[in-house]
């Protein structure tokens, strides 16, 4: 696999030998204890300010984040992992990871995504000690890799043999689920409404990935100023349910 060309790695279609497809589903479980339950990433601010009050407004918010942040930025780190891991091009991978890490304007976003990544790395290493963790561990220890959620997700997904499109869509699904779960505690909406919203958004996950699938990871971008501002303002709220 180390000698696999990038295009071949991107076209992987089967799980690696020895791993059941449910092994990947476990990484997408909202109950996976990586800290997503503790972060609203600015959603709490928008709700308290009365700028996001209805399920339809939440749907629009999720669509905006998929369009201008999660697909065009985070997903590019996962794509970079699939391009550079098989070739051992570590410096290129860490550069893209760092570039997208500093693009997160608010310290809350940078800290939250990093905490989730470190926790996912800890859990995944315990579950799959046989995977090749050495390059990632050494880069994190040396401060070359930020260990954000997307790069760890990409690392584990690649080594489990998950096809790129599934790895990206799975990550975007987890972003959507984190947002909906936060909204269930912040807004006047029930579990059924949350599941109905998820069913409406799932087709958008695939279409947003297809929109940026050919993008070079070095051309990744984020453009969500209102959400960024809400993340910055979160720490000054009078009361908070979520970590700041």
MARBA-3410 file (N, C-alpha, C, O; in Angstrom, 1 decimal):
244
0.8,-1.2,0.0,0.0,0.0,0.0,0.9,1.3,0.0,0.4,2.3,-0.5 ~ 2.1,1.2,0.6,3.0,2.4,0.7,3.3,2.8,-0.7,3.6,4.0,-0.9 ~ 3.4,1.9,-1.7,3.8,2.3,-3.0,2.6,2.6,-3.9,2.8,2.9,-5.1 ~ 1.4,2.7,-3.4,0.2,2.9,-4.2,0.2,4.4,-4.7,0.5,5.3,-3.9 ~ -0.1,4.5,-5.9,-0.2,5.9,-6.5,-1.4,6.6,-5.9,-2.4,6.0,-5.5
-1.4,7.9,-5.8,-2.5,8.7,-5.2,-3.8,8.4,-5.8,-4.8,8.2,-5.1 ~ -3.9,8.3,-7.2,-5.1,8.1,-7.9,-5.7,6.7,-7.5,-6.9,6.6,-7.3 ~ -4.8,5.8,-7.3,-5.3,4.4,-6.9,-5.8,4.4,-5.5,-6.8,3.8,-5.2 ~ -5.2,5.2,-4.6,-5.6,5.3,-3.2,-7.0,5.9,-3.2,-7.8,5.5,-2.4 ~ -7.2,7.0,-4.0,-8.5,7.7,-4.0,-9.6,6.8,-4.5,-10.7,7.0,-4.1
-9.2,5.8,-5.3,-10.3,4.9,-5.9,-10.5,3.7,-5.1,-11.2,2.8,-5.6 ~ -9.9,3.5,-4.0,-10.1,2.4,-3.1,-11.6,2.1,-3.0,-12.4,3.0,-2.7 ~ -12.0,0.8,-3.1,-13.4,0.5,-3.1,-13.8,-0.5,-2.0,-15.0,-0.8,-1.8 ~ -12.8,-1.1,-1.3,-13.2,-2.1,-0.3,-12.4,-1.8,1.0,-11.4,-1.2,1.0 ~ -13.0,-2.3,2.1,-12.3,-2.2,3.3,-11.1,-3.1,3.3,-11.0,-4.1,2.7
-10.1,-2.6,4.1,-8.8,-3.4,4.2,-9.1,-4.8,4.8,-10.0,-4.9,5.6 ~ -8.3,-5.8,4.3,-8.5,-7.1,4.9,-8.4,-7.1,6.4,-7.5,-6.5,7.0 ~ -9.3,-7.8,7.0,-9.3,-7.9,8.5,-10.2,-6.9,9.2,-10.3,-7.0,10.4 ~ -10.8,-6.0,8.4,-11.6,-5.0,9.1,-13.1,-5.1,8.5,-13.3,-5.1,7.3 ~ -14.0,-5.2,9.4,-15.4,-5.3,9.0,-15.9,-3.8,8.7,-15.4,-2.9,9.3
-16.9,-3.7,7.8,-17.4,-2.4,7.5,-18.0,-1.7,8.7,-18.0,-0.4,8.7 ~ -18.4,-2.4,9.7,-19.0,-1.8,10.9,-17.9,-1.1,11.7,-18.2,-0.2,12.5 ~ -16.7,-1.5,11.5,-15.6,-0.8,12.2,-15.6,0.7,11.9,-15.3,1.5,12.7 ~ -15.9,1.0,10.6,-16.0,2.4,10.2,-17.2,3.1,10.8,-17.2,4.2,11.2 ~ -18.3,2.4,10.8,-19.6,2.9,11.3,-19.4,3.3,12.8,-20.0,4.3,13.3
-18.6,2.6,13.5,-18.3,2.9,14.9,-17.7,4.3,15.1,-18.0,5.0,16.0 ~ -16.9,4.7,14.1,-16.3,6.0,14.2,-17.3,7.2,14.0,-17.0,8.3,14.3 ~ -18.4,6.8,13.3,-19.4,7.8,13.0,-20.5,7.9,14.1,-21.4,8.7,14.0 ~ -20.5,7.0,15.0,-21.5,6.9,16.1,-21.5,8.2,16.9,-20.4,8.6,17.4 ~ -22.6,8.9,17.1,-22.6,10.1,17.9,-22.3,9.9,19.3,-22.0,10.8,20.1
-22.3,8.6,19.7,-22.0,8.2,21.1,-20.5,8.0,21.3,-20.0,7.9,22.4 ~ -19.7,8.1,20.2,-18.3,7.9,20.3,-17.7,9.1,21.2,-17.9,10.3,20.8 ~ -17.0,8.8,22.3,-16.7,9.8,23.2,-15.4,10.6,22.8,-14.4,10.5,23.4 ~ -15.6,11.5,21.8,-14.5,12.3,21.4,-14.7,13.8,21.7,-13.9,14.7,21.4 ~ -15.8,14.1,22.4,-16.0,15.5,22.8,-17.0,16.3,22.0,-17.2,17.5,22.4
-17.5,15.8,20.9,-18.4,16.5,20.1,-19.7,17.0,20.9,-20.3,18.0,20.5 ~ -20.1,16.2,21.9,-21.2,16.6,22.7,-21.0,17.8,23.5,-22.0,18.4,24.0 ~ -19.7,18.2,23.7,-19.4,19.4,24.5,-19.3,20.7,23.8,-19.1,21.7,24.4 ~ -19.3,20.6,22.4,-19.0,21.8,21.6,-20.2,22.1,20.7,-20.8,21.3,20.1 ~ -20.6,23.4,20.7,-21.7,23.8,19.8,-21.1,24.6,18.6,-21.8,24.9,17.6
-19.8,25.0,18.7,-19.2,25.8,17.6,-20.0,27.0,17.1,-20.2,27.2,16.0 ~ -20.4,27.8,18.1,-21.1,29.0,17.8,-22.6,28.9,17.7,-23.3,29.9,17.7 ~ -23.2,27.7,17.6,-24.6,27.5,17.5,-25.3,28.1,18.8,-26.4,28.7,18.6 ~ -24.7,27.9,19.9,-25.4,28.4,21.2,-25.5,29.9,21.1,-26.5,30.4,21.6 ~ -24.5,30.6,20.6,-24.5,32.0,20.5,-25.7,32.5,19.6,-26.5,33.4,20.0
-25.8,31.8,18.4,-26.9,32.2,17.5,-28.3,32.0,18.1,-29.2,32.8,17.8 ~ -28.4,30.9,18.9,-29.7,30.6,19.5,-30.0,31.7,20.6,-31.1,32.2,20.6 ~ -29.0,32.0,21.4,-29.3,32.9,22.5,-29.5,34.3,21.9,-30.3,35.1,22.5 ~ -28.9,34.7,20.8,-29.2,36.0,20.2,-30.5,36.1,19.4,-30.8,37.1,18.9 ~ -31.2,34.9,19.3,-32.4,34.9,18.6,-32.3,34.9,17.1,-33.3,35.2,16.4
-31.1,34.6,16.6,-30.9,34.6,15.2,-31.1,33.2,14.6,-31.2,33.1,13.4 ~ -31.3,32.2,15.4,-31.6,30.9,14.9,-32.6,30.2,15.9,-32.3,29.8,17.0 ~ -33.9,30.2,15.4,-35.0,29.8,16.3,-35.8,28.6,15.8,-36.5,27.9,16.6 ~ -35.8,28.4,14.5,-36.7,27.4,14.0,-35.9,26.2,13.3,-34.7,26.4,13.0 ~ -36.6,25.1,13.0,-35.9,24.0,12.4,-35.5,24.4,11.0,-34.5,23.9,10.5
-36.3,25.2,10.3,-36.0,25.6,8.9,-34.7,26.5,8.9,-33.9,26.4,8.0 ~ -34.6,27.3,10.0,-33.4,28.1,10.1,-32.2,27.3,10.4,-31.1,27.6,9.9 ~ -32.4,26.2,11.2,-31.3,25.3,11.5,-30.9,24.6,10.2,-29.7,24.4,10.0 ~ -31.8,24.2,9.4,-31.5,23.5,8.1,-30.7,24.4,7.2,-29.7,24.0,6.6 ~ -31.0,25.7,7.2,-30.3,26.7,6.4,-28.9,26.9,6.9,-27.9,27.0,6.2
-28.7,26.8,8.3,-27.4,27.0,8.9,-26.5,25.8,8.5,-25.4,26.0,8.2 ~ -27.1,24.6,8.6,-26.3,23.4,8.3,-25.9,23.4,6.8,-24.8,23.1,6.5 ~ -26.8,23.8,5.9,-26.5,23.9,4.5,-25.4,24.9,4.3,-24.5,24.6,3.4 ~ -25.4,26.0,5.0,-24.3,27.0,4.8,-23.0,26.5,5.3,-22.0,26.7,4.6 ~ -23.0,25.8,6.4,-21.7,25.3,6.9,-21.2,24.2,6.0,-20.0,24.1,5.8
-22.0,23.3,5.5,-21.6,22.3,4.5,-21.0,23.0,3.3,-19.9,22.6,2.8 ~ -21.6,24.0,2.8,-21.2,24.7,1.6,-19.9,25.5,1.7,-19.0,25.4,0.9 ~ -19.8,26.2,2.8,-18.7,27.2,3.0,-17.6,26.8,4.0,-16.7,27.5,4.2 ~ -17.8,25.6,4.6,-16.8,25.3,5.6,-16.5,23.8,5.7,-15.3,23.4,5.3 ~ -17.4,23.0,6.0,-17.1,21.6,6.3,-16.6,20.9,5.0,-15.7,20.1,5.0
-17.3,21.1,3.9,-16.9,20.4,2.6,-15.7,21.1,2.0,-14.8,20.4,1.5 ~ -15.7,22.4,2.0,-14.6,23.1,1.3,-13.3,23.2,2.1,-12.3,23.6,1.5 ~ -13.4,22.9,3.3,-12.2,23.0,4.2,-11.8,21.7,4.9,-10.8,21.1,4.5 ~ -12.6,21.3,5.8,-12.3,20.0,6.6,-12.2,18.8,5.6,-11.2,18.0,5.8 ~ -13.1,18.7,4.7,-13.0,17.5,3.8,-11.7,17.5,3.0,-11.3,16.4,2.6
-11.1,18.6,2.7,-9.9,18.7,2.0,-8.7,18.1,2.8,-7.8,17.6,2.2 ~ -8.8,18.2,4.1,-7.7,17.5,4.9,-7.8,16.0,4.7,-6.8,15.3,4.6 ~ -9.0,15.5,4.7,-9.2,14.1,4.5,-8.7,13.6,3.1,-8.0,12.6,3.0 ~ -9.0,14.4,2.1,-8.5,14.1,0.8,-7.0,14.2,0.7,-6.4,13.3,0.1 ~ -6.4,15.1,1.4,-5.0,15.2,1.5,-4.4,14.0,2.1,-3.3,13.5,1.7
-5.0,13.5,3.1,-4.5,12.2,3.8,-4.5,11.1,2.8,-3.5,10.3,2.7 ~ -5.5,11.0,1.9,-5.6,9.9,1.0,-4.6,10.1,-0.2,-4.2,9.1,-0.8 ~ -4.2,11.3,-0.4,-3.2,11.5,-1.5,-1.8,11.3,-1.0,-1.0,10.7,-1.7 ~ -1.5,11.8,0.2,-0.1,11.8,0.7,0.3,10.7,1.5,1.5,10.3,1.6 ~ -0.6,10.0,2.2,-0.2,8.9,3.1,0.4,7.7,2.2,1.5,7.3,2.6
-0.2,7.3,1.1,0.4,6.2,0.4,1.8,6.5,-0.1,2.6,5.6,-0.4 ~ 2.1,7.7,-0.4,3.4,8.1,-0.9,4.4,8.5,0.2,5.6,8.8,-0.1 ~ 3.9,8.5,1.4,4.8,8.9,2.6,5.2,10.4,2.5,6.3,10.8,3.0 ~ 4.3,11.2,1.9,4.7,12.7,1.7,4.2,13.4,3.0,3.2,14.1,2.9 ~ 4.9,13.2,4.1,4.4,13.7,5.4,4.4,15.3,5.4,3.5,15.9,5.9
5.5,15.9,4.9,5.6,17.3,5.0,4.4,18.0,4.3,3.9,19.0,4.8 ~ 4.0,17.5,3.1,2.9,18.0,2.4,1.6,17.9,3.2,0.8,18.8,3.2 ~ 1.4,16.8,3.8,0.2,16.5,4.6,0.1,17.4,5.8,-0.9,18.0,6.1 ~ 1.3,17.6,6.5,1.2,18.4,7.7,1.1,19.9,7.3,0.4,20.7,8.1 ~ 1.6,20.3,6.2,1.4,21.7,5.7,0.0,22.0,5.5,-0.5,23.1,5.9
-0.7,21.1,4.8,-2.2,21.3,4.5,-3.0,21.3,5.8,-3.8,22.2,6.0 ~ -2.6,20.4,6.7,-3.3,20.4,8.0,-3.1,21.7,8.7,-4.1,22.2,9.3 ~ -1.9,22.2,8.8,-1.6,23.4,9.5,-2.3,24.6,8.8,-2.9,25.5,9.5 ~ -2.3,24.7,7.5,-2.9,25.8,6.7,-4.4,25.9,7.1,-4.9,27.0,7.3 ~ -5.1,24.7,7.1,-6.5,24.8,7.4,-6.8,25.0,8.9,-7.9,25.4,9.2
-5.9,24.6,9.7,-6.0,24.8,11.1,-6.0,26.3,11.4,-6.9,26.8,12.2 ~ -5.1,27.1,10.8,-5.0,28.5,11.1,-6.1,29.3,10.4,-6.3,30.5,10.7 ~ -6.8,28.7,9.4,-7.9,29.3,8.7,-9.1,29.4,9.7,-10.0,30.3,9.4 ~ -9.1,28.6,10.7,-10.2,28.7,11.6,-10.0,30.0,12.5,-9.1,30.1,13.2 ~ -10.9,31.0,12.3,-10.7,32.3,12.8,-10.7,32.3,14.3,-9.9,33.0,15.0
-11.7,31.6,14.9,-11.9,31.7,16.4,-11.0,30.6,17.1,-10.9,29.5,16.6 ~ -10.5,31.1,18.2,-9.8,30.1,19.0,-10.6,29.0,19.5,-10.1,27.9,19.7 ~ -11.9,29.2,19.7,-12.8,28.2,20.2,-12.9,27.1,19.2,-12.9,25.9,19.5 ~ -13.0,27.4,17.9,-13.1,26.4,16.8,-11.7,25.6,16.7,-11.8,24.4,16.7 ~ -10.6,26.4,16.8,-9.3,25.7,16.7,-9.1,24.7,17.9,-8.7,23.6,17.7
-9.5,25.2,19.1,-9.3,24.3,20.2,-10.3,23.2,20.2,-9.9,22.0,20.5 ~ -11.5,23.4,19.9,-12.5,22.3,19.9,-12.2,21.2,18.9,-12.3,20.0,19.3 ~ -11.9,21.6,17.7,-11.6,20.6,16.7,-10.3,19.8,17.0,-10.2,18.6,16.7 ~ -9.4,20.5,17.6,-8.1,19.9,18.0,-8.4,18.9,19.2,-7.8,17.8,19.2 ~ -9.2,19.3,20.1,-9.5,18.4,21.3,-10.2,17.1,20.8,-9.9,16.0,21.2
-11.1,17.3,19.8,-11.8,16.1,19.3,-10.9,15.2,18.5,-11.0,14.0,18.6 ~ -9.9,15.8,17.8,-9.0,15.0,17.1,-8.0,14.2,18.0,-7.8,13.0,17.7 ~ -7.6,14.9,19.0,-6.7,14.2,20.0,-7.4,13.0,20.7,-6.8,12.0,20.9 ~ -8.6,13.3,21.0,-9.4,12.2,21.6,-9.7,11.0,20.7,-9.6,9.9,21.1 ~ -10.0,11.4,19.4,-10.2,10.3,18.4,-8.9,9.5,18.2,-9.0,8.3,18.0
-7.8,10.2,18.2,-6.5,9.5,18.0,-6.3,8.5,19.2,-5.9,7.4,19.0 ~ -6.6,9.0,20.4,-6.4,8.2,21.6,-7.3,6.9,21.5,-6.8,5.8,21.8 ~ -8.5,7.1,21.2,-9.5,6.0,21.1,-9.1,5.0,20.0,-9.1,3.8,20.2 ~ -8.8,5.6,18.8,-8.6,4.8,17.6,-7.3,4.0,17.8,-7.2,2.8,17.4 ~ -6.3,4.6,18.4,-5.0,3.8,18.7,-5.3,2.7,19.6,-4.7,1.6,19.4
-6.1,2.9,20.6,-6.5,1.8,21.5,-7.3,0.7,20.8,-7.1,-0.5,21.1 ~ -8.1,1.0,19.9,-9.0,0.1,19.2,-8.2,-0.7,18.1,-8.4,-1.9,17.9 ~ -7.3,0.0,17.5,-6.5,-0.6,16.3,-5.0,-0.3,16.5,-4.5,0.4,15.7 ~ -4.4,-1.0,17.5,-3.0,-0.7,17.7,-2.1,-1.2,16.5,-1.0,-0.8,16.4 ~ -2.7,-2.1,15.7,-1.9,-2.6,14.6,-1.8,-1.7,13.4,-1.0,-1.9,12.5
-2.5,-0.6,13.4,-2.4,0.4,12.3,-1.1,1.2,12.4,-0.5,1.2,13.4 ~ -0.7,1.8,11.3,0.6,2.5,11.3,0.4,3.9,11.9,0.0,4.9,11.2 ~ 0.6,4.0,13.2,0.4,5.3,13.9,1.7,6.1,13.9,1.7,7.3,14.3 ~ 2.9,5.5,13.7,4.1,6.1,14.0,4.3,7.5,13.3,4.7,8.5,14.0 ~ 4.1,7.7,12.0,4.3,9.0,11.4,3.4,10.1,12.0,3.9,11.2,12.3
2.2,9.8,12.3,1.2,10.7,12.9,1.7,11.0,14.3,1.7,12.2,14.7 ~ 2.0,10.0,15.1,2.4,10.2,16.5,3.6,11.1,16.6,3.7,12.0,17.4 ~ 4.6,10.8,15.7,5.8,11.6,15.7,5.6,13.1,15.3,6.2,14.0,15.9 ~ 4.7,13.3,14.4,4.4,14.6,13.9,3.7,15.4,15.0,4.0,16.6,15.2 ~ 2.8,14.8,15.7,2.0,15.5,16.7,3.0,15.8,17.9,2.9,16.9,18.4
3.8,14.9,18.2,4.8,15.1,19.3,5.8,16.2,19.0,6.1,17.0,19.9 ~ 6.2,16.3,17.7,7.1,17.4,17.3,6.4,18.7,17.0,7.1,19.7,16.7 ~ 5.1,18.7,17.1,4.4,20.0,16.8,4.2,20.3,15.3,3.8,21.4,14.9 ~ 4.4,19.3,14.5,4.3,19.4,13.0,2.9,19.2,12.6,2.5,19.8,11.5 ~ 2.1,18.5,13.3,0.7,18.2,13.0,-0.2,18.7,14.1,0.1,18.5,15.3
-1.3,19.4,13.8,-2.2,19.9,14.8,-3.1,18.9,15.4,-3.6,19.1,16.5 ~ -3.2,17.7,14.8,-4.0,16.6,15.3,-5.5,17.0,15.4,-6.2,16.6,16.3 ~ -5.9,17.7,14.4,-7.3,18.1,14.3,-8.2,16.9,14.0,-7.7,15.8,13.5 ~ -9.5,17.0,14.2,-10.4,15.9,14.0,-10.4,15.4,12.5,-10.4,14.2,12.3 ~ -10.4,16.3,11.5,-10.4,15.8,10.1,-9.2,15.0,9.7,-9.3,14.0,9.0
-8.0,15.4,10.2,-6.8,14.6,9.8,-6.8,13.3,10.5,-6.3,12.3,9.9 ~ -7.2,13.2,11.7,-7.2,11.9,12.4,-8.3,11.0,11.8,-8.1,9.8,11.6 ~ -9.4,11.6,11.5,-10.5,10.8,10.8,-10.0,10.3,9.5,-10.2,9.1,9.1 ~ -9.3,11.1,8.7,-8.7,10.7,7.4,-7.7,9.6,7.6,-7.6,8.7,6.8 ~ -6.9,9.8,8.6,-5.8,8.8,8.8,-6.4,7.4,9.2,-6.0,6.4,8.6
-7.3,7.4,10.1,-8.0,6.1,10.5,-8.7,5.5,9.3,-8.6,4.3,9.0 ~ -9.5,6.3,8.6,-10.3,5.9,7.5,-9.5,5.2,6.4,-9.8,4.2,5.8 ~ -8.3,5.9,6.1,-7.5,5.4,5.0,-6.9,4.0,5.4,-6.9,3.1,4.6 ~ -6.5,3.9,6.6,-5.8,2.7,7.1,-6.9,1.5,7.3,-6.5,0.4,7.3 ~ -8.1,1.9,7.4,-9.2,0.9,7.5,-9.6,0.5,6.1,-10.4,-0.5,5.9
-9.1,1.2,5.1,-9.5,0.9,3.7,-10.8,1.4,3.3,-11.4,0.9,2.3 ~ -11.3,2.5,3.9,-12.5,3.1,3.6,-12.3,4.0,2.3,-11.4,4.7,2.3 ~ -13.1,3.9,1.3,-13.0,4.7,0.1,-13.1,6.2,0.5,-13.8,6.6,1.4 ~ -12.4,7.0,-0.3,-12.3,8.4,0.0,-13.7,9.1,0.1,-14.0,9.8,1.1 ~ -14.6,8.8,-0.8,-15.9,9.4,-0.8,-16.7,9.1,0.5,-17.4,9.9,1.0
-16.5,7.8,0.9,-17.2,7.4,2.1,-16.6,8.1,3.4,-17.3,8.4,4.3 ~ -15.3,8.2,3.3,-14.6,8.8,4.5,-15.0,10.3,4.6,-15.2,10.8,5.7 ~ -15.1,11.0,3.5,-15.5,12.4,3.5,-17.0,12.5,3.9,-17.3,13.3,4.8 ~ -17.8,11.7,3.3,-19.3,11.8,3.6,-19.5,11.4,5.0,-20.4,12.0,5.7 ~ -18.8,10.4,5.5,-18.9,10.0,6.9,-18.5,11.2,7.9,-19.2,11.4,8.9
-17.5,11.9,7.5,-17.0,13.0,8.4,-18.1,14.1,8.3,-18.4,14.7,9.4 ~ -18.6,14.4,7.2,-19.6,15.5,7.0,-20.9,15.1,7.8,-21.5,15.9,8.4 ~ -21.2,13.8,7.7,-22.4,13.3,8.5,-22.2,13.5,10.0,-23.1,13.9,10.7 ~ -21.0,13.3,10.5,-20.7,13.5,11.9,-20.8,15.0,12.3,-21.2,15.3,13.4 ~ -20.4,15.9,11.4,-20.5,17.3,11.6,-22.0,17.7,11.7,-22.4,18.4,12.6
-22.8,17.1,10.8,-24.3,17.4,10.8,-24.9,16.9,12.1,-25.7,17.6,12.7 ~ -24.5,15.7,12.5,-25.1,15.1,13.7,-24.7,15.8,14.9,-25.5,16.0,15.8 ~ -23.5,16.3,15.0,-23.0,17.1,16.1,-23.9,18.4,16.2,-24.3,18.8,17.3 ~ -24.1,19.0,15.1,-24.9,20.2,15.1,-26.4,20.0,15.5,-26.9,20.7,16.3 ~ -27.0,18.9,15.0,-28.4,18.6,15.3,-28.5,18.2,16.8,-29.4,18.6,17.5
-27.5,17.4,17.3,-27.6,17.1,18.7,-27.4,18.3,19.6,-28.0,18.3,20.7 ~ -26.6,19.2,19.2,-26.5,20.5,20.0,-27.8,21.2,20.0,-28.3,21.8,21.0 ~ -28.4,21.3,18.8,-29.7,22.0,18.6,-30.8,21.4,19.5,-31.7,22.1,20.0 ~ -30.8,20.1,19.6,-31.8,19.4,20.5,-31.8,19.9,21.9,-32.8,19.9,22.6 ~ -30.6,20.3,22.4,-30.5,20.8,23.7,-30.7,22.4,23.8,-30.9,22.9,24.9
-30.6,23.0,22.7,-30.7,24.5,22.7,-32.0,25.0,22.2,-32.4,26.1,22.6 ~ -32.7,24.3,21.4,-33.9,24.8,20.7,-35.1,24.0,21.1,-35.1,23.0,21.7 ~ -36.3,24.6,20.7,-37.6,23.9,21.0,-37.8,22.9,19.8,-38.6,23.3,18.9 ~ -37.2,21.8,19.8,-37.4,20.8,18.8,-37.2,19.4,19.4,-36.4,19.3,20.4 ~ -37.9,18.4,18.9,-37.8,17.1,19.4,-36.9,16.1,18.6,-36.5,16.5,17.5
-36.8,14.9,19.1,-35.9,13.9,18.5,-36.5,13.6,17.1,-35.7,13.4,16.1 ~ -37.8,13.5,16.9,-38.4,13.2,15.6,-38.1,14.3,14.6,-37.7,14.0,13.5 ~ -38.2,15.5,15.0,-37.9,16.6,14.1,-36.4,16.6,13.8,-36.0,16.9,12.6 ~ -35.5,16.2,14.7,-34.1,16.1,14.4,-33.8,15.0,13.4,-33.0,15.3,12.5 ~ -34.5,13.9,13.5,-34.3,12.8,12.5,-34.9,13.2,11.1,-34.3,12.8,10.1
-36.0,13.9,11.1,-36.6,14.4,9.9,-35.6,15.3,9.2,-35.4,15.3,8.0 ~ -35.0,16.2,10.0,-34.0,17.2,9.4,-32.8,16.4,8.8,-32.4,16.7,7.8 ~ -32.3,15.4,9.6,-31.2,14.7,9.1,-31.5,14.0,7.8,-30.6,14.0,6.9 ~ -32.7,13.4,7.7,-33.0,12.7,6.4,-33.1,13.7,5.2,-32.8,13.3,4.1 ~ -33.4,15.0,5.5,-33.5,16.0,4.4,-32.1,16.4,4.0,-31.8,16.7,2.9
-31.2,16.4,5.0,-29.8,17.0,4.8,-28.9,15.9,4.2,-27.9,16.3,3.5 ~ -29.1,14.6,4.4,-28.2,13.6,3.9,-27.9,13.7,2.4,-26.7,13.6,2.1 ~ -28.9,13.9,1.6,-28.6,14.1,0.1,-27.6,15.2,-0.1,-26.8,15.2,-1.0 ~ -27.7,16.3,0.7,-26.9,17.5,0.5,-25.4,17.2,0.8,-24.5,17.7,0.3 ~ -25.2,16.2,1.8,-23.9,15.8,2.1,-23.1,15.3,0.9,-22.0,15.7,0.6
-23.8,14.4,0.2,-23.1,13.9,-1.0,-22.9,14.9,-2.1,-21.9,14.9,-2.8 ~ -23.9,15.8,-2.3,-23.8,16.8,-3.4,-22.8,17.8,-3.1,-22.1,18.3,-4.0 ~ -22.6,18.2,-1.8,-21.6,19.2,-1.5,-20.2,18.6,-1.6,-19.3,19.3,-2.0 ~ -20.0,17.3,-1.3,-18.7,16.7,-1.6,-18.4,16.6,-3.1,-17.3,16.9,-3.5 ~ -19.4,16.2,-3.9,-19.2,16.2,-5.3,-18.8,17.5,-5.9,-18.1,17.6,-6.9
-19.3,18.6,-5.3,-19.1,20.0,-5.8,-17.6,20.3,-5.6,-17.0,21.0,-6.4 ~ -16.9,19.8,-4.6,-15.5,20.1,-4.3,-14.6,19.0,-4.5,-13.4,19.1,-4.2 ~ -15.1,17.8,-4.9,-14.3,16.6,-5.0,-13.0,16.8,-5.8,-12.0,16.1,-5.5 ~ -13.0,17.6,-6.8,-11.8,17.7,-7.7,-10.9,18.9,-7.2,-9.9,19.2,-7.9 ~ -11.3,19.5,-6.1,-10.5,20.7,-5.6,-9.2,20.2,-5.1,-9.1,19.2,-4.4
-8.1,20.9,-5.4,-6.8,20.6,-4.8,-6.8,21.0,-3.4,-7.3,22.1,-3.0 ~ -6.4,20.1,-2.4,-6.4,20.5,-1.0,-5.7,21.8,-0.7,-6.1,22.4,0.3 ~ -4.7,22.1,-1.5,-4.0,23.4,-1.2,-4.9,24.6,-1.6,-4.6,25.7,-1.2 ~ -6.0,24.4,-2.3,-6.9,25.4,-2.7,-8.2,25.4,-1.8,-9.2,26.1,-2.1 ~ -8.1,24.7,-0.6,-9.2,24.6,0.3,-9.5,26.0,0.8,-8.7,26.9,0.9
-10.8,26.2,1.2,-11.2,27.6,1.7,-12.4,27.4,2.7,-13.1,26.4,2.7 ~ -12.5,28.5,3.5,-13.7,28.6,4.4,-14.2,30.0,4.3,-13.4,30.9,4.2 ~ -15.5,30.1,4.3,-16.1,31.5,4.2,-17.4,31.5,4.9,-18.5,31.5,4.4 ~ -17.3,31.6,6.3,-18.5,31.6,7.1,-18.3,32.6,8.2,-18.2,32.3,9.4 ~ -18.2,33.9,7.9,-18.0,35.0,8.8,-19.0,35.1,10.0,-18.6,35.3,11.1
-20.2,34.9,9.7,-21.2,35.0,10.8,-21.0,33.9,11.8,-21.1,34.1,13.0 ~ -20.8,32.7,11.3,-20.5,31.5,12.3,-19.2,31.8,13.0,-19.1,31.5,14.2 ~ -18.2,32.3,12.4,-16.9,32.6,13.0,-17.1,33.6,14.2,-16.6,33.5,15.2 ~ -17.9,34.6,13.9,-18.2,35.7,14.9,-19.0,35.1,16.0,-18.7,35.5,17.2 ~ -19.9,34.2,15.8,-20.7,33.6,16.8,-19.8,32.7,17.7,-20.0,32.7,18.9
-18.8,32.1,17.1,-17.8,31.3,17.9,-17.0,32.2,18.8,-16.7,31.9,20.0 ~ -16.6,33.4,18.3,-15.8,34.3,19.1,-16.6,34.9,20.3,-16.1,35.1,21.4 ~ -17.9,35.1,20.0,-18.8,35.7,21.0,-19.3,34.7,22.1,-19.8,35.1,23.1 ~ -19.1,33.4,21.8,-19.6,32.4,22.7,-19.1,32.5,24.1,-19.8,32.4,25.1 ~ -17.8,32.8,24.3,-17.2,32.9,25.6,-17.7,34.0,26.4,-17.5,34.0,27.7
-18.4,35.0,25.8,-18.9,36.1,26.6,-20.4,36.0,26.9,-20.9,36.9,27.5 ~ -21.0,34.9,26.5,-22.4,34.7,26.9,-22.6,34.7,28.4,-21.7,34.2,29.1 ~ -23.8,35.1,28.8,-24.1,35.1,30.3,-24.1,33.7,30.8,-23.5,33.5,31.9 ~ -24.7,32.8,30.1,-24.7,31.4,30.5,-24.4,30.5,29.3,-24.7,30.8,28.2 ~ -23.8,29.4,29.6,-23.4,28.5,28.5,-23.6,27.0,28.9,-23.3,26.6,30.0
-24.2,26.3,27.9,-24.3,24.8,28.1,-23.1,24.1,27.5,-22.8,23.0,28.0 ~ -22.4,24.8,26.6,-21.4,24.1,25.9,-20.0,24.7,26.2,-19.9,25.9,26.7 ~ -19.0,24.0,26.0,-17.6,24.4,26.3,-17.2,25.6,25.4,-17.5,25.6,24.3 ~ -16.5,26.5,26.1,-15.9,27.7,25.4,-14.4,27.6,25.3,-13.8,28.5,24.8
END
